[in-house]
Amino acid sequence: MPLNLPIHKYDNTRSMPGKLYVVATPIGNREDITLRALRILQEADWIAAEDTRHTRRFLQHYNISGRLIAYHEHNEKKQTVCLIEKLKQGASVALVSEAGTPAVSDPGFRLVRAAIEEGLEVVPVPGASAVVSALCVSGLPTDAFVFIGFLPKKKGERLKQLKVLSGLSQTLIFYESPRRILALIQEIQSVMENRRAVLCREMTKLHEEILRGTLSMLRDELERRSEIKGECTLLIVGKTGSKIISREDIRVKLKEALQQKHSPLSEVVKKIAGEFEMPRRTVYEEALRIKDGIQ
């Protein structure tokens, strides 16, 4: 059956209420969409989209035609009332954000809550999520984590929240724009010291990048760049009883080992990476900087 063949026609005389589907869409790579999500997007009477132009292009890629209605942070209140009425009349609504899972640092919470309060059925259609994608490749503890999303815009409120978060033992996950990511890393380091961290940028896209190291290492790397692009997900290891690792700690160990010249560089890197529980690549790049005389 062609994906763009209508399953049913919208009929506002239906006696049974419709369903609200919360549909996850790709965070970058268009192939990261489930077969079920494609079917729901085809069958839904309405698709409530954060960015209708972006969603229309995505639907066209899969030869899906749908009735789009804009639903974003600037019209949430008004459109929630409109969509709830459509659901009551029997229409099915698929909620999508610009990327990833709706209501996770994206519009959707207000509509989902209103639907629940009205006794309407809300159905999750899971898929891509920047939070889970970043966590599973971070190498940081995954048994417990706290998703913070975007911190408050006001500096005083941000620092206050960071101080509270600094006492948690769970892995911390933040969202930030490329324009502010360096400042965020500096603020976190000022509050939480030099913890292990992972920065995921442009996830699932052509220029996907995952940087691992300490906060100071991530800061140094970003400071060397003339420009930072792509939405960023930053993960910080939770508070532990162990000593915070500094970049200088690693450099001291490397310098001592390199001066002795008893082992090849690969063995030195492997040993020190294991000792500090750091990625070998990170330690190797630091060793090359030392050999090249780069501070």
C-alpha positions as CSV (number, residue, x, y, z in Angstrom):
1,M,0.0,0.0,0.0
2,P,1.5,3.4,-1.0
3,L,2.4,5.5,2.0
4,N,0.5,8.5,0.7
5,L,-2.8,6.6,0.2
6,P,-5.4,7.9,2.7
7,I,-6.5,5.3,5.2
8,H,-9.7,7.1,6.1
9,K,-11.3,10.5,5.6
10,Y,-11.6,13.0,8.4
11,D,-15.2,13.0,9.7
12,N,-16.1,15.5,12.5
13,T,-19.3,13.6,13.2
14,R,-17.6,10.6,14.8
15,S,-18.9,9.7,18.2
16,M,-15.7,8.2,19.5
17,P,-12.9,10.6,20.6
18,G,-9.6,10.4,18.6
19,K,-6.2,9.6,19.9
20,L,-3.2,11.8,20.4
21,Y,0.0,10.2,19.2
22,V,3.3,11.5,20.5
23,V,5.6,10.7,17.6
24,A,9.4,10.8,17.7
25,T,11.2,11.9,14.5
26,P,14.9,11.8,13.5
27,I,17.3,14.2,15.2
28,G,19.4,14.4,12.1
29,N,19.6,11.3,9.9
30,R,16.3,10.8,8.1
31,E,16.7,7.0,8.3
32,D,16.2,7.1,12.0
33,I,12.4,6.8,11.8
34,T,10.4,3.7,12.8
35,L,8.0,1.9,10.5
36,R,5.2,2.5,13.0
37,A,5.9,6.2,13.1
38,L,5.6,6.4,9.3
39,R,2.3,4.6,9.5
40,I,0.9,6.8,12.2
41,L,2.0,10.0,10.3
42,Q,0.2,8.6,7.2
43,E,-3.0,7.7,9.0
44,A,-3.4,10.7,11.3
45,D,-6.1,13.2,10.5
46,W,-3.8,16.0,11.7
47,I,-0.1,16.4,12.2
48,A,0.7,19.1,14.9
49,A,4.2,20.2,14.0
50,E,6.7,22.6,15.7
51,D,8.0,23.7,12.3
52,T,5.6,22.9,9.5
53,R,8.1,23.7,6.7
54,H,10.6,21.3,8.2
55,T,8.0,18.6,8.8
56,R,6.6,19.0,5.3
57,R,10.0,18.4,3.7
58,F,10.5,15.3,5.9
59,L,7.0,13.9,5.0
60,Q,7.7,14.6,1.3
61,H,10.9,12.6,1.6
62,Y,8.7,9.5,2.5
63,N,6.0,10.4,0.0
64,I,3.5,11.2,2.8
65,S,0.9,13.8,2.6
66,G,-0.8,15.1,5.8
67,R,-2.8,17.9,7.1
68,L,-0.3,20.0,9.0
69,I,-1.1,22.5,11.8
70,A,1.5,24.6,13.5
71,Y,2.1,23.9,17.2
72,H,5.0,25.7,18.8
73,E,6.0,27.6,22.0
74,H,4.4,30.8,20.7
75,N,1.0,29.4,20.0
76,E,0.8,26.4,22.4
77,K,-2.0,27.8,24.6
78,K,-4.3,28.7,21.7
79,Q,-3.6,25.6,19.6
80,T,-3.9,23.2,22.6
81,V,-7.6,24.2,22.8
82,C,-8.1,23.8,19.1
83,L,-6.4,20.3,19.0
84,I,-8.3,19.1,22.1
85,E,-11.5,20.0,20.3
86,K,-10.5,18.1,17.2
87,L,-9.6,15.0,19.4
88,K,-13.0,15.2,21.1
89,Q,-14.7,15.2,17.7
90,G,-13.0,12.0,16.7
91,A,-9.9,13.2,14.8
92,S,-6.5,11.6,15.4
93,V,-3.6,13.9,16.0
94,A,0.1,13.1,15.6
95,L,2.3,15.5,17.6
96,V,5.9,16.0,16.3
97,S,8.7,18.4,17.2
98,E,11.3,19.7,14.8
99,A,13.6,16.8,15.8
100,G,13.5,14.0,18.4
101,T,10.8,13.2,20.9
102,P,8.1,15.9,21.5
103,A,7.8,17.4,25.0
104,V,11.4,16.7,25.8
105,S,12.8,20.3,25.8
106,D,10.3,20.8,23.0
107,P,6.6,21.8,22.8
108,G,4.1,19.2,23.7
109,F,3.8,19.0,27.4
110,R,0.8,21.4,27.5
111,L,-1.1,19.4,24.9
112,V,-0.3,16.0,26.5
113,R,-1.5,17.2,29.9
114,A,-4.7,18.7,28.5
115,A,-5.5,15.5,26.7
116,I,-5.0,13.5,29.9
117,E,-7.2,15.9,31.9
118,E,-9.9,15.5,29.3
119,G,-9.7,11.7,29.5
120,L,-8.4,11.3,26.0
121,E,-6.0,8.5,25.0
122,V,-2.3,9.5,24.6
123,V,-0.2,7.0,22.7
124,P,3.7,7.1,22.6
125,V,5.4,6.3,19.3
126,P,9.0,6.1,20.5
127,G,12.1,6.7,18.4
128,A,15.1,9.1,18.2
129,S,16.1,11.0,21.3
130,A,19.3,13.1,21.7
131,V,19.4,12.3,25.5
132,V,19.5,8.5,25.1
133,S,21.7,8.7,21.9
134,A,24.3,10.7,23.7
135,L,24.2,8.7,26.9
136,C,24.6,5.3,25.3
137,V,27.9,6.3,23.5
138,S,29.3,8.6,26.3
139,G,31.1,5.9,28.3
140,L,29.8,7.6,31.5
141,P,27.7,5.6,34.0
142,T,24.2,4.9,32.5
143,D,22.6,3.2,35.5
144,A,21.2,6.5,36.7
145,F,21.1,9.9,35.1
146,V,19.5,13.3,35.4
147,F,18.3,15.1,32.3
148,I,18.4,18.9,32.8
149,G,18.0,20.2,29.3
150,F,18.6,23.9,28.9
151,L,19.6,25.8,32.0
152,P,18.0,29.1,32.9
153,K,19.0,32.1,30.8
154,K,19.8,34.3,33.8
155,K,23.4,33.7,35.1
156,G,22.4,33.8,38.8
157,E,19.7,31.2,38.3
158,R,22.0,29.0,36.3
159,L,24.8,29.0,38.9
160,K,22.3,28.3,41.6
161,Q,21.0,25.3,39.8
162,L,24.5,24.1,39.0
163,K,25.4,24.2,42.7
164,V,22.4,22.0,43.5
165,L,23.3,19.6,40.6
166,S,26.9,19.4,41.7
167,G,26.0,17.2,44.7
168,L,24.2,14.6,42.6
169,S,25.9,11.2,41.9
170,Q,24.0,10.6,38.7
171,T,25.3,11.4,35.2
172,L,24.1,14.9,34.3
173,I,22.9,15.7,30.8
174,F,22.5,19.2,29.4
175,Y,21.3,20.7,26.1
176,E,23.0,23.9,24.8
177,S,23.4,25.9,21.6
178,P,26.8,26.0,19.8
179,R,26.9,29.7,20.6
180,R,26.8,29.2,24.3
181,I,28.4,25.8,24.8
182,L,31.9,27.1,25.7
183,A,30.5,29.5,28.3
184,L,28.4,26.6,29.8
185,I,31.5,24.4,30.1
186,Q,33.4,27.2,31.8
187,E,30.5,27.8,34.3
188,I,30.1,24.1,35.1
189,Q,33.9,23.8,35.7
190,S,33.8,26.8,38.0
191,V,31.1,25.0,40.1
192,M,31.9,21.3,39.8
193,E,35.7,21.5,39.2
194,N,37.3,19.4,36.5
195,R,35.1,16.4,36.1
196,R,35.0,13.9,33.2
197,A,32.7,15.0,30.5
198,V,31.5,14.2,27.0
199,L,30.3,16.6,24.3
200,C,28.1,15.2,21.5
201,R,27.7,17.6,18.5
202,E,25.7,17.2,15.3
203,M,24.5,13.7,16.4
204,T,23.5,11.3,13.5
205,K,24.5,14.0,11.0
206,L,27.3,14.0,8.4
207,H,29.7,15.9,10.7
208,E,28.8,14.0,13.9
209,E,31.4,14.5,16.6
210,I,31.9,13.1,20.1
211,L,34.6,14.7,22.3
212,R,35.6,12.9,25.6
213,G,37.9,14.1,28.3
214,T,37.8,16.4,31.3
215,L,35.9,19.7,31.3
216,S,39.2,21.6,30.9
217,M,40.1,19.4,27.9
218,L,36.8,20.1,26.2
219,R,37.2,23.8,26.9
220,D,40.7,23.9,25.4
221,E,39.6,22.0,22.3
222,L,36.7,24.4,21.7
223,E,38.8,27.5,22.4
224,R,41.1,26.4,19.5
225,R,38.2,26.5,17.1
226,S,37.1,29.6,15.1
227,E,33.5,28.4,15.1
228,I,31.3,25.8,16.7
229,K,28.3,24.5,14.8
230,G,25.4,22.2,15.6
231,E,23.2,21.6,18.6
232,C,25.1,20.2,21.5
233,T,24.5,17.6,24.2
234,L,26.8,17.8,27.2
235,L,27.2,15.0,29.7
236,I,29.0,15.3,33.0
237,V,29.9,12.5,35.4
238,G,28.2,12.7,38.7
239,K,29.8,13.4,42.0
240,T,32.1,10.6,43.3
241,G,34.4,10.2,46.3
242,S,37.4,9.9,44.0
243,K,39.8,12.7,43.2
244,I,38.9,15.0,40.4
245,I,41.3,14.5,37.5
246,S,43.0,17.5,36.0
247,R,44.6,17.9,32.6
248,E,47.8,18.7,34.4
249,D,47.7,15.3,36.3
250,I,47.6,13.5,33.0
251,R,50.4,15.7,31.5
252,V,52.7,15.0,34.5
253,K,52.2,11.3,34.2
254,L,52.8,11.4,30.4
255,K,56.0,13.6,30.7
256,E,57.4,11.2,33.3
257,A,56.7,8.1,31.1
258,L,58.0,9.8,27.9
259,Q,61.2,10.9,29.6
260,Q,62.0,7.3,30.7
261,K,61.7,6.0,27.1
262,H,61.3,2.4,28.3
263,S,58.0,1.7,26.5
264,P,56.6,2.6,23.1
265,L,54.1,5.5,23.0
266,S,51.1,3.1,22.5
267,E,51.9,1.3,25.7
268,V,52.4,4.5,27.7
269,V,49.0,5.8,26.5
270,K,47.2,2.5,27.2
271,K,48.6,2.4,30.8
272,I,47.8,6.0,31.7
273,A,44.4,5.9,30.0
274,G,43.5,2.9,32.2
275,E,44.9,4.6,35.3
276,F,42.8,7.7,34.8
277,E,39.8,5.9,33.2
278,M,40.1,8.2,30.2
279,P,39.7,7.4,26.4
280,R,43.0,6.3,24.9
281,R,42.5,8.8,22.0
282,T,42.3,11.7,24.5
283,V,45.5,10.6,26.2
284,Y,47.2,10.0,22.9
285,E,46.4,13.5,21.6
286,E,47.7,15.0,24.9
287,A,51.0,13.0,24.5
288,L,51.4,14.3,20.9
289,R,51.0,17.8,22.2
290,I,53.7,17.3,24.8
291,K,56.1,15.8,22.2
292,D,55.4,18.8,19.9
293,G,55.9,21.2,22.7
294,I,52.3,22.4,22.7
295,Q,51.0,23.6,26.1
